[in-house]
């Protein structure tokens, strides 16, 4: 259904909240522009739910489903930040921080929106590095011996009886 659309550029409008897509229509062989107003999008909206609703909307789904999920979430977050009164530069910096993966960061202490964005980034990175059957450097059964010289032992993982409570 949407095989005839190639998205070239994607942008947003703050007032009123809208997504702007510039795409190439292969049927008519013309470049077109589509502005999709984000009705009922407020500063209290859940970005991931709104993105899912936008992808399932019959009117816009053929355009939005070709847009990467991370990009759609990023743009909806920018609109939400702007509606809250945040400057564009601060919103862009916040989005950049949400998209960076820091192995030392405790993801148990972040809000739900940030956690979903980080998980999406980790999934994308995993798929990019994944070796599948048919890849030139794919090996079926890889065995690796890891150095266990610095392993600490503790009392709770030793073989013994559990104390009765």
Buried (B, 14 or more C-beta within 10 A) or exposed (E): EEEEBEBEEBEBBEEEBBBBBEBBEEEEEEEEEBEBEBEEBEEEBBBBEBBEBBBEBEEBBBBBBBBEBBEBBBBBBBBBBBBEEBEEEEBBEBBEEBBEEEEEEEEEEBEEBBBBBBEBBEEBEEEEEEEEEEEEEEEEEEEEEEEEEEEEEEEEEEEEEEEEE
